[in-house]
Amino acid sequence: MRIRYHQPIPNFYKVENPINPLNSISDELLEELRDFILINDFVGISYSSLTDDFKKEWGIDWDNIIILKYTMSEEILKMPMSKEKVILEDREFQEYGLKAFEIASFLRKNDFTADLIHPLDDEISLRAIAMQSNDCIITRNNMCMFKEASNLGLYMIKTSIENLPFKKENDMLWVNEFCATCGICIDRCPENAFDEAENIKRKVCTAHRQGCSKCMTICPFYKQGYEKVKRRFDKKQKRLLNG
């Protein structure tokens, strides 16, 4: 079976959605779900509860989203741009797509609705959905970064579960200030894919067409990790406050 990257995802669900779905999950089953997700090689889970304004803006009626995060292969990311690299990235994407269907089927078996949101759906911004989780930030080079890593791929499942552990506040907003003083991704972009206002020009960026990942692999968050960059940033801020 194969998930075709540029086509609608075929139906690999093993179970139909329940006719009368549940909307509340027990702590025990939520823990079992987390374990099942991690056993399937995802490195983290986040949850988005979409606001009414957000749903109106995007013209959707979804409410609750489970975000599955997997680590993109460093070996592939560090390869030079090539058709082979794009194929390998696609293959990795497909492999995790099959795992995401397993997780959706797990939810359906337990009487919750679960439907994958196509990662390349132009009708909705998955990054915007991710930001509704209060668990990530969009970096200067347009990456959707969570604390686990900057080199993450995402799959999302819309579900009937209403009592997921949603975060109320985003503690990653400091990254905007850090990015504003960094600019490595802009200075070293091989395609000059940033405009005069230092916003990325998507038609120039070759990340999706040719597999360029330069801005990701030179980013301090990729090279050092979120926690180390945060500690350094906090120390610098403390020195500035103390004069």
C-alpha positions as CSV (number, residue, x, y, z in Angstrom):
1,M,0.0,0.0,0.0
2,R,1.2,3.5,-0.8
3,I,0.2,7.0,0.2
4,R,0.6,9.1,-2.9
5,Y,2.2,12.4,-1.8
6,H,0.5,14.7,-4.2
7,Q,-2.9,13.0,-4.4
8,P,-5.7,12.5,-1.8
9,I,-4.8,9.9,0.7
10,P,-6.4,6.6,0.0
11,N,-8.6,5.1,2.7
12,F,-6.5,2.8,4.9
13,Y,-8.8,2.8,7.9
14,K,-9.4,-0.6,9.3
15,V,-12.6,0.4,11.1
16,E,-15.6,2.6,10.2
17,N,-16.4,5.6,12.3
18,P,-19.0,4.9,15.0
19,I,-22.6,5.9,14.4
20,N,-22.9,7.3,17.9
21,P,-19.4,8.4,18.8
22,L,-18.2,9.1,22.4
23,N,-16.9,12.6,23.2
24,S,-15.1,11.9,26.5
25,I,-12.0,9.8,27.0
26,S,-10.9,8.3,30.3
27,D,-7.5,9.0,31.7
28,E,-6.6,5.3,31.4
29,L,-7.6,5.2,27.7
30,L,-5.8,8.5,27.0
31,E,-2.7,7.0,28.5
32,E,-3.1,3.9,26.3
33,L,-3.6,6.1,23.3
34,R,-0.4,8.0,24.1
35,D,1.5,4.7,24.4
36,F,0.1,3.4,21.1
37,I,1.2,6.6,19.4
38,L,4.7,6.4,20.8
39,I,5.0,2.7,19.9
40,N,4.3,3.7,16.3
41,D,7.4,5.8,16.4
42,F,5.9,9.3,16.8
43,V,7.9,11.4,19.2
44,G,5.2,13.6,20.6
45,I,1.5,14.4,20.7
46,S,-0.2,17.8,20.9
47,Y,-3.9,18.8,20.9
48,S,-5.7,21.7,19.3
49,S,-9.2,22.9,20.3
50,L,-10.2,25.1,17.4
51,T,-12.0,28.4,18.3
52,D,-15.2,29.5,16.7
53,D,-13.4,32.4,15.0
54,F,-10.8,30.1,13.6
55,K,-13.4,27.7,12.2
56,K,-15.3,30.6,10.6
57,E,-12.2,32.0,9.1
58,W,-11.3,28.7,7.4
59,G,-14.8,27.5,6.7
60,I,-14.6,24.3,8.7
61,D,-16.7,22.6,11.4
62,W,-14.0,20.6,13.1
63,D,-13.4,21.1,16.8
64,N,-10.7,18.8,18.3
65,I,-7.5,17.8,16.7
66,I,-4.8,15.4,17.7
67,I,-1.4,16.3,16.3
68,L,1.1,13.5,15.7
69,K,4.8,14.5,15.4
70,Y,7.6,12.4,13.9
71,T,11.2,13.2,13.6
72,M,12.4,13.7,10.0
73,S,15.5,11.7,9.2
74,E,18.7,13.7,9.8
75,E,20.5,11.6,7.2
76,I,17.9,12.6,4.6
77,L,17.8,16.3,5.6
78,K,21.5,16.7,5.2
79,M,21.5,15.3,1.7
80,P,22.1,17.8,-1.1
81,M,19.0,18.8,-3.1
82,S,18.1,16.0,-5.6
83,K,15.3,14.0,-7.0
84,E,16.5,11.1,-4.8
85,K,16.2,13.2,-1.7
86,V,12.6,14.2,-2.5
87,I,11.7,10.6,-3.1
88,L,13.2,9.5,0.2
89,E,11.4,12.3,2.0
90,D,8.2,11.2,0.3
91,R,8.7,7.6,1.3
92,E,9.3,8.6,5.0
93,F,6.2,10.7,4.8
94,Q,4.2,7.8,3.5
95,E,5.5,5.4,6.1
96,Y,4.3,7.6,8.9
97,G,1.0,8.2,7.1
98,L,0.3,4.4,7.4
99,K,1.0,4.6,11.1
100,A,-1.3,7.6,11.5
101,F,-4.1,5.5,9.9
102,E,-3.4,2.8,12.6
103,I,-3.9,5.4,15.3
104,A,-7.1,6.7,13.7
105,S,-8.4,3.1,13.6
106,F,-7.5,2.6,17.3
107,L,-9.7,5.6,18.1
108,R,-12.5,4.3,16.0
109,K,-12.3,0.9,17.7
110,N,-12.8,2.7,21.0
111,D,-16.0,4.5,19.7
112,F,-14.5,7.9,18.8
113,T,-14.7,9.5,15.4
114,A,-11.2,9.9,13.9
115,D,-10.4,11.2,10.4
116,L,-7.0,12.2,9.0
117,I,-6.6,15.7,7.7
118,H,-4.6,15.6,4.5
119,P,-1.2,17.1,5.1
120,L,-1.2,18.8,1.7
121,D,-4.8,20.1,1.8
122,D,-4.7,23.6,0.3
123,E,-8.1,24.5,1.9
124,I,-6.7,24.7,5.4
125,S,-3.3,25.6,7.0
126,L,-2.0,22.8,9.2
127,R,0.4,25.3,10.7
128,A,-2.5,27.5,11.7
129,I,-4.1,24.4,13.3
130,A,-0.9,23.6,15.1
131,M,-0.7,27.1,16.5
132,Q,-4.1,26.6,18.0
133,S,-2.5,24.0,20.2
134,N,-0.5,26.7,22.1
135,D,2.4,24.1,21.8
136,C,4.4,25.4,18.9
137,I,5.7,28.5,17.1
138,I,6.3,29.5,13.5
139,T,9.9,30.4,13.1
140,R,11.4,33.0,10.8
141,N,12.1,30.5,8.1
142,N,8.5,29.4,8.3
143,M,9.0,26.1,10.2
144,C,6.4,24.9,12.6
145,M,8.6,24.2,15.6
146,F,7.6,22.2,18.7
147,K,9.8,21.7,21.7
148,E,10.7,18.2,20.7
149,A,12.6,19.3,17.7
150,S,12.6,21.7,14.7
151,N,12.8,18.8,12.2
152,L,9.3,17.4,12.7
153,G,6.8,16.1,10.2
154,L,3.1,16.3,11.2
155,Y,-0.1,14.3,10.8
156,M,-3.4,15.5,12.2
157,I,-6.5,13.6,13.2
158,K,-9.8,15.4,13.8
159,T,-11.8,13.6,16.5
160,S,-15.0,13.7,18.6
161,I,-13.0,13.7,21.9
162,E,-13.7,16.9,23.7
163,N,-11.7,16.5,26.9
164,L,-8.2,16.2,25.6
165,P,-5.5,18.0,27.6
166,F,-5.5,21.2,25.7
167,K,-2.9,23.9,26.6
168,K,-4.4,27.4,27.4
169,E,-1.2,29.4,27.0
170,N,1.8,29.3,24.6
171,D,5.1,29.5,26.4
172,M,7.1,29.5,23.2
173,L,6.3,33.0,22.0
174,W,9.8,34.2,23.1
175,V,11.1,32.4,20.0
176,N,9.8,35.3,17.9
177,E,12.2,37.7,19.7
178,F,15.1,35.3,19.4
179,C,14.5,34.8,15.6
180,A,14.4,38.6,15.1
181,T,18.0,38.8,16.4
182,C,19.3,35.7,14.6
183,G,18.8,35.7,10.9
184,I,21.1,32.9,10.0
185,C,18.4,31.3,7.8
186,I,18.1,34.6,5.8
187,D,21.8,35.2,5.5
188,R,22.7,31.7,4.3
189,C,19.7,30.8,2.2
190,P,21.1,29.3,-1.1
191,E,18.1,30.5,-3.0
192,N,17.8,34.0,-1.6
193,A,14.2,33.1,-0.8
194,F,13.5,36.0,1.5
195,D,12.2,39.4,0.5
196,E,13.3,42.8,1.6
197,A,11.0,42.6,4.7
198,E,12.7,39.2,5.5
199,N,9.6,37.2,4.8
200,I,10.0,33.9,2.9
201,K,9.0,33.9,-0.7
202,R,7.3,30.6,-1.2
203,K,7.5,30.6,-5.0
204,V,11.3,30.9,-4.7
205,C,11.9,28.5,-1.8
206,T,12.8,25.0,-3.2
207,A,12.1,23.0,0.0
208,H,9.1,21.1,-1.4
209,R,10.2,21.0,-5.1
210,Q,13.8,20.0,-4.7
211,G,14.2,19.0,-1.0
212,C,16.2,22.0,0.2
213,S,16.5,21.9,4.0
214,K,19.4,24.4,4.5
215,C,17.5,26.8,6.7
216,M,16.5,23.9,8.9
217,T,19.9,22.3,9.4
218,I,21.7,25.6,10.1
219,C,19.0,26.8,12.6
220,P,20.3,27.0,16.2
221,F,17.2,25.1,17.3
222,Y,18.1,22.2,15.1
223,K,21.8,22.2,16.0
224,Q,21.5,22.8,19.7
225,G,17.9,21.9,20.7
226,Y,15.1,24.0,22.1
227,E,16.1,23.8,25.8
228,K,19.7,24.8,25.2
229,V,18.7,27.8,23.1
230,K,16.2,28.8,25.7
231,R,18.7,28.7,28.5
232,R,21.1,30.9,26.5
233,F,18.4,33.3,25.6
234,D,17.2,33.6,29.3
235,K,20.8,34.3,30.4
236,K,21.2,37.0,27.8
237,Q,17.9,38.6,28.8
238,K,18.9,38.5,32.5
239,R,22.2,40.2,31.7
240,L,20.4,43.0,29.7
241,L,18.0,43.6,32.6
242,N,20.8,43.8,35.1
243,G,22.7,46.3,32.9
